[in-house]
Amino acid sequence: MKTNLTLALATALFLSPSLMAEPAAKEKGTEHAHAEITGPNEGKILHEVEPHAELFVTKDRKVQITFLDDHGKAIAPAEQTIAVICGERANPTRLTLAKEGDSFLSDKPLPDGKNIPTVLQIKVKPDAKMVMIRLNLDLNDCGGCKHLEYACTCDHDDE
């Protein structure tokens, strides 16, 4: 009798609709086509904030952040505030970004080097929660595409 009860419970759990449902990311309306969005400067798209933003390092090594609509077009800066902390942990470089045209541009360049640990702090509205994005700005050329590694569009999964 215990075996039949155990078998019945195991079968019920196995056939439970909640356990058979697709992962949450594939629920109706929650899928997001991240790879389809590209920014006006072909930088790195930051999906952690809404609206999404493009991170771009200019030729003079300044950080530029551009907020994007659903088609990858620049949205005029509004109430967003952005700060960047990068470089060596013992002696970090703090960048303040201010509105310039359709983007935010840092007040000074990134520190020297090709691999720069970076933390972006973004508030899309004054009353919104601060979003922290940690990444490594790899400023080396990608061998497979025309971008720097931080904004690479190649599929490096098979390397």
N, CA and C atoms as an extended XYZ file, in Angstrom:
477
Properties=species:S:1:pos:R:3:atomname:S:1:resname:S:1:resid:I:1 pbc="F F F"
N         0.816       -1.198        0.000 N   MET     1
C         0.000        0.000        0.000 CA  MET     1
C         0.860        1.262        0.000 C   MET     1
N         1.956        1.259        0.815 N   LYS     2
C         2.852        2.415        0.848 CA  LYS     2
C         3.480        2.645       -0.516 C   LYS     2
N         3.817        1.586       -1.218 N   THR     3
C         4.422        1.715       -2.538 CA  THR     3
C         3.456        2.374       -3.506 C   THR     3
N         2.186        1.983       -3.478 N   ASN     4
C         1.196        2.577       -4.372 CA  ASN     4
C         0.992        4.058       -4.058 C   ASN     4
N         0.975        4.415       -2.756 N   LEU     5
C         0.818        5.808       -2.362 CA  LEU     5
C         2.019        6.643       -2.803 C   LEU     5
N         3.225        6.122       -2.621 N   THR     6
C         4.444        6.807       -3.047 CA  THR     6
C         4.455        6.993       -4.552 C   THR     6
N         4.068        5.934       -5.273 N   LEU     7
C         4.011        6.008       -6.737 CA  LEU     7
C         2.985        7.041       -7.182 C   LEU     7
N         1.833        7.087       -6.524 N   ALA     8
C         0.789        8.042       -6.881 CA  ALA     8
C         1.258        9.470       -6.630 C   ALA     8
N         1.930        9.706       -5.496 N   LEU     9
C         2.453       11.047       -5.199 CA  LEU     9
C         3.523       11.464       -6.200 C   LEU     9
N         4.411       10.559       -6.512 N   ALA    10
C         5.467       10.869       -7.476 CA  ALA    10
C         4.878       11.183       -8.843 C   ALA    10
N         3.872       10.422       -9.252 N   THR    11
C         3.223       10.661      -10.543 CA  THR    11
C         2.516       12.009      -10.535 C   THR    11
N         1.822       12.330       -9.440 N   ALA    12
C         1.116       13.608       -9.349 CA  ALA    12
C         2.082       14.785       -9.425 C   ALA    12
N         3.206       14.672       -8.722 N   LEU    13
C         4.200       15.743       -8.773 CA  LEU    13
C         4.799       15.875      -10.158 C   LEU    13
N         5.053       14.747      -10.790 N   PHE    14
C         5.662       14.761      -12.115 CA  PHE    14
C         4.734       15.399      -13.142 C   PHE    14
N         3.440       15.115      -13.012 N   LEU    15
C         2.482       15.624      -13.984 CA  LEU    15
C         1.901       16.982      -13.602 C   LEU    15
N         2.343       17.534      -12.482 N   SER    16
C         1.844       18.822      -12.015 CA  SER    16
C         2.070       19.894      -13.074 C   SER    16
N         1.039       20.663      -13.434 N   PRO    17
C         1.186       21.701      -14.460 CA  PRO    17
C         2.253       22.734      -14.124 C   PRO    17
N         2.402       23.073      -12.845 N   SER    18
C         3.394       24.094      -12.495 CA  SER    18
C         4.807       23.600      -12.719 C   SER    18
N         5.026       22.310      -12.581 N   LEU    19
C         6.358       21.776      -12.805 CA  LEU    19
C         6.641       21.546      -14.277 C   LEU    19
N         5.586       21.393      -15.055 N   MET    20
C         5.768       21.151      -16.483 CA  MET    20
C         5.794       22.440      -17.286 C   MET    20
N         5.506       23.570      -16.658 N   ALA    21
C         5.472       24.852      -17.362 CA  ALA    21
C         6.853       25.207      -17.873 C   ALA    21
N         6.863       26.011      -18.914 N   GLU    22
C         8.135       26.469      -19.470 CA  GLU    22
C         8.793       27.416      -18.474 C   GLU    22
N        10.101       27.631      -18.581 N   PRO    23
C        10.781       28.570      -17.681 CA  PRO    23
C        10.126       29.942      -17.729 C   PRO    23
N        10.256       30.676      -16.629 N   ALA    24
C         9.612       31.985      -16.488 CA  ALA    24
C         9.981       32.943      -17.609 C   ALA    24
N        11.193       32.875      -18.088 N   ALA    25
C        11.635       33.799      -19.145 CA  ALA    25
C        10.877       33.593      -20.443 C   ALA    25
N        10.243       32.418      -20.600 N   LYS    26
C         9.522       32.153      -21.834 CA  LYS    26
C         8.019       32.296      -21.671 C   LYS    26
N         7.550       32.812      -20.508 N   GLU    27
C         6.135       33.027      -20.327 CA  GLU    27
C         5.670       34.048      -21.340 C   GLU    27
N         4.413       33.990      -21.650 N   LYS    28
C         3.850       34.876      -22.660 CA  LYS    28
C         4.175       36.341      -22.356 C   LYS    28
N         4.774       36.999      -23.305 N   GLY    29
C         5.050       38.422      -23.185 CA  GLY    29
C         6.315       38.790      -22.431 C   GLY    29
N         7.063       37.835      -21.897 N   THR    30
C         8.250       38.197      -21.134 CA  THR    30
C         9.543       37.940      -21.882 C   THR    30
N         9.476       37.306      -23.042 N   GLU    31
C        10.707       37.089      -23.802 CA  GLU    31
C        11.215       38.421      -24.309 C   GLU    31
N        12.512       38.564      -24.362 N   HIS    32
C        13.117       39.820      -24.787 CA  HIS    32
C        14.176       39.514      -25.835 C   HIS    32
N        14.076       40.129      -26.966 N   ALA    33
C        15.030       39.891      -28.049 CA  ALA    33
C        16.221       40.823      -27.889 C   ALA    33
N        17.116       40.493      -26.979 N   HIS    34
C        18.255       41.354      -26.679 CA  HIS    34
C        19.171       41.560      -27.874 C   HIS    34
N        19.441       40.531      -28.638 N   ALA    35
C        20.428       40.626      -29.705 CA  ALA    35
C        19.973       41.531      -30.842 C   ALA    35
N        18.661       41.782      -30.945 N   GLU    36
C        18.154       42.565      -32.067 CA  GLU    36
C        18.389       44.061      -31.905 C   GLU    36
N        18.540       44.540      -30.684 N   ILE    37
C        18.712       45.971      -30.456 CA  ILE    37
C        20.176       46.348      -30.644 C   ILE    37
N        20.410       47.336      -31.470 N   THR    38
C        21.749       47.901      -31.597 CA  THR    38
C        21.627       49.409      -31.418 C   THR    38
N        22.661       50.000      -30.896 N   GLY    39
C        22.628       51.430      -30.648 CA  GLY    39
C        23.189       52.228      -31.807 C   GLY    39
N        23.054       53.542      -31.745 N   PRO    40
C        23.522       54.408      -32.828 CA  PRO    40
C        25.045       54.425      -32.989 C   PRO    40
N        25.789       54.038      -31.938 N   ASN    41
C        27.247       54.061      -32.008 CA  ASN    41
C        27.871       52.674      -32.072 C   ASN    41
N        27.020       51.645      -32.098 N   GLU    42
C        27.461       50.241      -32.118 CA  GLU    42
C        28.274       49.885      -30.873 C   GLU    42
N        27.838       50.418      -29.715 N   GLY    43
C        28.469       50.100      -28.437 CA  GLY    43
C        27.797       48.908      -27.787 C   GLY    43
N        28.020       48.752      -26.496 N   LYS    44
C        27.434       47.651      -25.716 CA  LYS    44
C        26.053       48.063      -25.230 C   LYS    44
N        25.054       47.227      -25.459 N   ILE    45
C        23.703       47.499      -25.006 CA  ILE    45
C        23.564       47.026      -23.564 C   ILE    45
N        23.076       47.905      -22.714 N   LEU    46
C        22.860       47.601      -21.302 CA  LEU    46
C        21.388       47.255      -21.112 C   LEU    46
N        21.112       45.966      -20.971 N   HIS    47
C        19.740       45.487      -20.831 CA  HIS    47
C        19.249       45.560      -19.394 C   HIS    47
N        20.121       45.895      -18.469 N   GLU    48
C        19.769       45.931      -17.055 CA  GLU    48
C        18.877       47.112      -16.694 C   GLU    48
N        18.817       48.126      -17.555 N   VAL    49
C        17.989       49.301      -17.296 CA  VAL    49
C        16.900       49.402      -18.352 C   VAL    49
N        15.813       50.053      -17.969 N   GLU    50
C        14.700       50.268      -18.882 CA  GLU    50
C        14.363       51.741      -18.869 C   GLU    50
N        14.430       52.477      -19.956 N   PRO    51
C        14.771       51.970      -21.272 CA  PRO    51
C        16.237       51.520      -21.339 C   PRO    51
N        16.499       50.607      -22.275 N   HIS    52
C        17.864       50.116      -22.437 CA  HIS    52
C        18.787       51.276      -22.810 C   HIS    52
N        20.067       51.070      -22.585 N   ALA    53
C        21.042       52.123      -22.877 CA  ALA    53
C        22.220       51.516      -23.625 C   ALA    53
N        22.911       52.354      -24.344 N   GLU    54
C        24.124       51.944      -25.050 CA  GLU    54
C        25.324       52.550      -24.340 C   GLU    54
N        26.296       51.710      -24.033 N   LEU    55
C        27.574       52.147      -23.472 CA  LEU    55
C        28.559       52.195      -24.619 C   LEU    55
N        29.197       53.339      -24.771 N   PHE    56
C        30.155       53.513      -25.862 CA  PHE    56
C        31.373       54.247      -25.324 C   PHE    56
N        32.557       53.798      -25.708 N   VAL    57
C        33.792       54.477      -25.337 CA  VAL    57
C        34.255       55.262      -26.560 C   VAL    57
N        34.363       56.577      -26.409 N   THR    58
C        34.740       57.442      -27.529 CA  THR    58
C        36.239       57.302      -27.833 C   THR    58
N        36.657       57.887      -28.942 N   LYS    59
C        38.074       57.823      -29.334 CA  LYS    59
C        38.991       58.457      -28.286 C   LYS    59
N        38.489       59.456      -27.554 N   ASP    60
C        39.299       60.083      -26.507 CA  ASP    60
C        39.063       59.421      -25.140 C   ASP    60
N        38.539       58.166      -25.161 N   ARG    61
C        38.376       57.292      -23.991 CA  ARG    61
C        37.373       57.814      -22.968 C   ARG    61
N        36.427       58.628      -23.414 N   LYS    62
C        35.363       59.053      -22.521 CA  LYS    62
C        34.203       58.066      -22.630 C   LYS    62
N        33.445       57.943      -21.542 N   VAL    63
C        32.292       57.049      -21.523 CA  VAL    63
C        31.068       57.835      -21.969 C   VAL    63
N        30.348       57.253      -22.922 N   GLN    64
C        29.124       57.868      -23.437 CA  GLN    64
C        27.981       56.880      -23.226 C   GLN    64
N        26.893       57.335      -22.623 N   ILE    65
C        25.707       56.513      -22.411 CA  ILE    65
C        24.554       57.162      -23.152 C   ILE    65
N        23.893       56.360      -23.989 N   THR    66
C        22.755       56.839      -24.756 CA  THR    66
C        21.567       55.930      -24.462 C   THR    66
N        20.459       56.493      -24.006 N   PHE    67
C        19.250       55.709      -23.775 CA  PHE    67
C        18.544       55.500      -25.106 C   PHE    67
N        17.927       54.315      -25.257 N   LEU    68
C        17.393       53.895      -26.550 CA  LEU    68
C        15.913       53.556      -26.493 C   LEU    68
N        15.238       53.779      -27.617 N   ASP    69
C        13.867       53.294      -27.728 CA  ASP    69
C        13.914       51.830      -28.174 C   ASP    69
N        12.768       51.236      -28.431 N   ASP    70
C        12.694       49.819      -28.791 CA  ASP    70
C        13.330       49.503      -30.146 C   ASP    70
N        13.644       50.519      -30.925 N   HIS    71
C        14.241       50.322      -32.248 CA  HIS    71
C        15.724       50.705      -32.278 C   HIS    71
N        16.297       50.996      -31.114 N   GLY    72
C        17.713       51.333      -31.034 CA  GLY    72
C        18.025       52.781      -31.362 C   GLY    72
N        17.013       53.617      -31.418 N   LYS    73
C        17.221       55.042      -31.694 CA  LYS    73
C        17.409       55.791      -30.372 C   LYS    73
N        18.219       56.821      -30.394 N   ALA    74
C        18.512       57.610      -29.197 CA  ALA    74
C        17.267       58.313      -28.677 C   ALA    74
N        17.121       58.284      -27.355 N   ILE    75
C        16.071       59.031      -26.671 CA  ILE    75
C        16.745       60.233      -26.019 C   ILE    75
N        16.128       61.383      -26.126 N   ALA    76
C        16.699       62.589      -25.506 CA  ALA    76
C        16.862       62.376      -24.002 C   ALA    76
N        17.999       62.780      -23.445 N   PRO    77
C        18.201       62.638      -21.998 CA  PRO    77
C        17.100       63.345      -21.217 C   PRO    77
N        16.744       62.743      -20.098 N   ALA    78
C        15.694       63.317      -19.262 CA  ALA    78
C        16.204       63.457      -17.833 C   ALA    78
N        15.600       62.736      -16.907 N   GLU    79
C        15.932       62.848      -15.493 CA  GLU    79
C        16.973       61.831      -15.032 C   GLU    79
N        17.579       61.105      -15.944 N   GLN    80
C        18.543       60.071      -15.574 CA  GLN    80
C        19.777       60.688      -14.917 C   GLN    80
N        20.353       59.927      -13.990 N   THR    81
C        21.645       60.300      -13.425 CA  THR    81
C        22.553       59.087      -13.541 C   THR    81
N        23.813       59.344      -13.889 N   ILE    82
C        24.768       58.263      -14.137 CA  ILE    82
C        26.101       58.623      -13.506 C   ILE    82
N        26.700       57.644      -12.858 N   ALA    83
C        28.052       57.795      -12.327 CA  ALA    83
C        28.820       56.523      -12.685 C   ALA    83
N        30.113       56.662      -12.873 N   VAL    84
C        30.972       55.535      -13.218 CA  VAL    84
C        32.174       55.527      -12.284 C   VAL    84
N        32.466       54.350      -11.753 N   ILE    85
C        33.676       54.149      -10.954 CA  ILE    85
C        34.460       53.054      -11.662 C   ILE    85
N        35.727       53.313      -11.949 N   CYS    86
C        36.492       52.335      -12.720 CA  CYS    86
C        37.958       52.356      -12.339 C   CYS    86
N        38.686       51.383      -12.866 N   GLY    87
C        40.123       51.317      -12.626 CA  GLY    87
C        40.470       50.494      -11.413 C   GLY    87
N        41.619       50.792      -10.853 N   GLU    88
C        42.128       50.037       -9.707 CA  GLU    88
C        41.269       50.279       -8.475 C   GLU    88
N        40.991       49.212       -7.760 N   ARG    89
C        40.168       49.315       -6.560 CA  ARG    89
C        40.823       50.209       -5.502 C   ARG    89
N        42.143       50.136       -5.383 N   ALA    90
C        42.854       50.936       -4.387 CA  ALA    90
C        42.873       52.423       -4.737 C   ALA    90
N        42.774       52.734       -6.028 N   ASN    91
C        42.808       54.123       -6.469 CA  ASN    91
C        41.812       54.303       -7.626 C   ASN    91
N        40.505       54.232       -7.345 N   PRO    92
C        39.521       54.268       -8.427 CA  PRO    92
C        39.415       55.632       -9.095 C   PRO    92
N        38.981       55.599      -10.331 N   THR    93
C        38.695       56.807      -11.089 CA  THR    93
C        37.181       56.984      -11.087 C   THR    93
N        36.720       58.139      -10.683 N   ARG    94
C        35.287       58.433      -10.652 CA  ARG    94
C        34.960       59.375      -11.805 C   ARG    94
N        33.982       58.960      -12.603 N   LEU    95
C        33.547       59.763      -13.737 CA  LEU    95
C        32.130       60.249      -13.483 C   LEU    95
N        31.883       61.492      -13.773 N   THR    96
C        30.542       62.045      -13.700 CA  THR    96
C        30.079       62.246      -15.130 C   THR    96
N        28.858       61.828      -15.414 N   LEU    97
C        28.332       61.981      -16.765 CA  LEU    97
C        27.293       63.091      -16.789 C   LEU    97
N        27.392       63.952      -17.796 N   ALA    98
C        26.460       65.059      -17.967 CA  ALA    98
C        25.829       64.976      -19.351 C   ALA    98
N        24.657       65.563      -19.470 N   LYS    99
C        23.948       65.566      -20.750 CA  LYS    99
C        24.760       66.312      -21.801 C   LYS    99
N        24.866       65.684      -22.958 N   GLU   100
C        25.514       66.322      -24.110 CA  GLU   100
C        24.838       65.783      -25.365 C   GLU   100
N        24.048       66.614      -26.017 N   GLY   101
C        23.282       66.171      -27.179 CA  GLY   101
C        22.244       65.129      -26.757 C   GLY   101
N        22.208       63.993      -27.461 N   ASP   102
C        21.264       62.918      -27.151 CA  ASP   102
C        21.848       61.894      -26.191 C   ASP   102
N        22.958       62.214      -25.559 N   SER   103
C        23.653       61.247      -24.706 CA  SER   103
C        24.119       61.888      -23.410 C   SER   103
N        24.761       61.068      -22.614 N   PHE   104
C        25.484       61.517      -21.422 CA  PHE   104
C        26.956       61.241      -21.695 C   PHE   104
N        27.838       62.171      -21.369 N   LEU   105
C        29.262       62.027      -21.641 CA  LEU   105
C        30.047       62.276      -20.354 C   LEU   105
N        31.092       61.453      -20.141 N   SER   106
C        31.893       61.586      -18.923 CA  SER   106
C        32.717       62.859      -18.953 C   SER   106
N        32.998       63.358      -17.753 N   ASP   107
C        33.762       64.587      -17.598 CA  ASP   107
C        35.245       64.397      -17.859 C   ASP   107
N        35.736       63.156      -17.789 N   LYS   108
C        37.145       62.878      -18.050 CA  LYS   108
C        37.268       61.484      -18.660 C   LYS   108
N        38.447       61.168      -19.203 N   PRO   109
C        38.621       59.862      -19.852 CA  PRO   109
C        38.809       58.725      -18.851 C   PRO   109
N        38.682       57.526      -19.370 N   LEU   110
C        38.963       56.318      -18.593 CA  LEU   110
C        40.439       56.292      -18.214 C   LEU   110
N        40.783       55.574      -17.151 N   PRO   111
C        42.204       55.434      -16.808 CA  PRO   111
C        42.936       54.636      -17.882 C   PRO   111
N        44.265       54.687      -17.853 N   ASP   112
C        45.078       53.949      -18.817 CA  ASP   112
C        44.812       52.453      -18.706 C   ASP   112
N        45.060       51.756      -19.803 N   GLY   113
C        44.917       50.306      -19.809 CA  GLY   113
C        43.883       49.843      -20.809 C   GLY   113
N        43.891       48.539      -21.052 N   LYS   114
C        42.972       47.934      -22.015 CA  LYS   114
C        41.858       47.130      -21.352 C   LYS   114
N        42.047       46.716      -20.100 N   ASN   115
C        41.023       45.967      -19.355 CA  ASN   115
C        40.724       46.738      -18.084 C   ASN   115
N        39.564       47.375      -18.064 N   ILE   116
C        39.241       48.300      -16.983 CA  ILE   116
C        37.999       47.817      -16.232 C   ILE   116
N        38.180       47.356      -14.981 N   PRO   117
C        37.009       47.011      -14.172 CA  PRO   117
C        36.155       48.261      -13.985 C   PRO   117
N        34.847       48.115      -14.206 N   THR   118
C        33.966       49.278      -14.222 CA  THR   118
C        32.650       48.985      -13.511 C   THR   118
N        32.165       49.967      -12.780 N   VAL   119
C        30.844       49.898      -12.160 CA  VAL   119
C        30.075       51.133      -12.621 C   VAL   119
N        28.909       50.886      -13.234 N   LEU   120
C        28.022       51.973      -13.637 CA  LEU   120
C        26.891       52.045      -12.629 C   LEU   120
N        26.537       53.260      -12.221 N   GLN   121
C        25.406       53.487      -11.326 CA  GLN   121
C        24.413       54.358      -12.082 C   GLN   121
N        23.245       53.784      -12.360 N   ILE   122
C        22.265       54.482      -13.195 CA  ILE   122
C        20.930       54.570      -12.468 C   ILE   122
N        20.380       55.783      -12.433 N   LYS   123
C        19.012       56.008      -11.962 CA  LYS   123
C        18.258       56.605      -13.140 C   LYS   123
N        17.204       55.937      -13.579 N   VAL   124
C        16.466       56.445      -14.731 CA  VAL   124
C        15.504       57.566      -14.355 C   VAL   124
N        15.120       57.630      -13.063 N   LYS   125
C        14.279       58.704      -12.545 CA  LYS   125
C        14.733       58.992      -11.118 C   LYS   125
N        14.510       60.218      -10.634 N   PRO   126
C        14.958       60.543       -9.276 CA  PRO   126
C        14.403       59.610       -8.193 C   PRO   126
N        13.174       59.130       -8.359 N   ASP   127
C        12.577       58.265       -7.349 CA  ASP   127
C        12.760       56.773       -7.640 C   ASP   127
N        13.486       56.438       -8.703 N   ALA   128
C        13.721       55.034       -9.072 CA  ALA   128
C        14.894       54.462       -8.280 C   ALA   128
N        14.925       53.155       -8.222 N   LYS   129
C        16.024       52.463       -7.548 CA  LYS   129
C        17.292       52.548       -8.415 C   LYS   129
N        18.428       52.718       -7.752 N   MET   130
C        19.716       52.768       -8.439 CA  MET   130
C        20.031       51.379       -9.014 C   MET   130
N        20.426       51.328      -10.277 N   VAL   131
C        20.850       50.080      -10.910 CA  VAL   131
C        22.370       50.108      -10.991 C   VAL   131
N        22.999       49.062      -10.449 N   MET   132
C        24.459       48.950      -10.521 CA  MET   132
C        24.809       47.867      -11.540 C   MET   132
N        25.670       48.221      -12.466 N   ILE   133
C        26.106       47.284      -13.497 CA  ILE   133
C        27.612       47.162      -13.386 C   ILE   133
N        28.086       45.944      -13.135 N   ARG   134
C        29.524       45.676      -13.040 CA  ARG   134
C        29.963       44.985      -14.321 C   ARG   134
N        31.040       45.482      -14.898 N   LEU   135
C        31.565       44.867      -16.111 CA  LEU   135
C        33.038       45.181      -16.258 C   LEU   135
N        33.668       44.498      -17.169 N   ASN   136
C        35.066       44.754      -17.494 CA  ASN   136
C        35.097       45.383      -18.875 C   ASN   136
N        35.539       46.618      -18.956 N   LEU   137
C        35.654       47.272      -20.261 CA  LEU   137
C        36.942       46.794      -20.924 C   LEU   137
N        36.785       45.855      -21.835 N   ASP   138
C        37.919       45.308      -22.578 CA  ASP   138
C        38.065       46.127      -23.852 C   ASP   138
N        39.095       46.968      -23.904 N   LEU   139
C        39.295       47.884      -25.026 CA  LEU   139
C        40.222       47.320      -26.099 C   LEU   139
N        40.453       46.015      -26.068 N   ASN   140
C        41.236       45.362      -27.111 CA  ASN   140
C        40.373       45.171      -28.353 C   ASN   140
N        41.016       45.144      -29.523 N   ASP   141
C        40.298       44.887      -30.762 CA  ASP   141
C        39.827       43.443      -30.792 C   ASP   141
N        38.629       43.226      -31.325 N   CYS   142
C        38.128       41.872      -31.532 CA  CYS   142
C        38.649       41.398      -32.885 C   CYS   142
N        39.123       40.183      -32.930 N   GLY   143
C        39.643       39.639      -34.185 CA  GLY   143
C        38.558       39.253      -35.173 C   GLY   143
N        37.315       39.137      -34.719 N   GLY   144
C        36.254       38.659      -35.588 CA  GLY   144
C        35.306       39.720      -36.111 C   GLY   144
N        35.267       40.885      -35.476 N   CYS   145
C        34.378       41.949      -35.951 CA  CYS   145
C        35.107       43.287      -35.841 C   CYS   145
N        34.464       44.343      -36.232 N   LYS   146
C        35.111       45.660      -36.262 CA  LYS   146
C        35.054       46.406      -34.937 C   LYS   146
N        34.493       45.768      -33.895 N   HIS   147
C        34.311       46.436      -32.610 CA  HIS   147
C        35.436       46.107      -31.637 C   HIS   147
N        35.499       46.907      -30.568 N   LEU   148
C        36.360       46.546      -29.449 CA  LEU   148
C        35.662       45.418      -28.692 C   LEU   148
N        36.417       44.662      -27.909 N   GLU   149
C        35.867       43.486      -27.233 CA  GLU   149
C        34.658       43.792      -26.356 C   GLU   149
N        34.635       44.926      -25.659 N   TYR   150
C        33.507       45.221      -24.769 CA  TYR   150
C        32.191       45.297      -25.535 C   TYR   150
N        32.232       45.623      -26.824 N   ALA   151
C        31.039       45.762      -27.653 CA  ALA   151
C        30.992       44.723      -28.766 C   ALA   151
N        31.752       43.658      -28.621 N   CYS   152
C        31.868       42.626      -29.652 CA  CYS   152
C        30.513       42.008      -29.983 C   CYS   152
N        30.284       41.741      -31.271 N   THR   153
C        29.057       41.101      -31.718 CA  THR   153
C        29.294       39.681      -32.210 C   THR   153
N        30.512       39.193      -32.061 N   CYS   154
C        30.843       37.831      -32.499 CA  CYS   154
C        30.279       36.798      -31.527 C   CYS   154
N        30.132       35.592      -32.010 N   ASP   155
C        29.730       34.477      -31.160 CA  ASP   155
C        30.985       33.741      -30.746 C   ASP   155
N        31.469       34.008      -29.529 N   HIS   156
C        32.701       33.395      -29.029 CA  HIS   156
C        32.451       32.117      -28.251 C   HIS   156
N        31.207       31.606      -28.263 N   ASP   157
C        30.861       30.420      -27.482 CA  ASP   157
C        31.631       29.181      -27.918 C   ASP   157
N        31.995       29.097      -29.187 N   ASP   158
C        32.647       27.881      -29.689 CA  ASP   158
C        34.152       27.935      -29.614 C   ASP   158
N        34.713       28.934      -28.944 N   GLU   159
C        36.176       29.018      -28.821 CA  GLU   159
C        36.660       28.214      -27.638 C   GLU   159
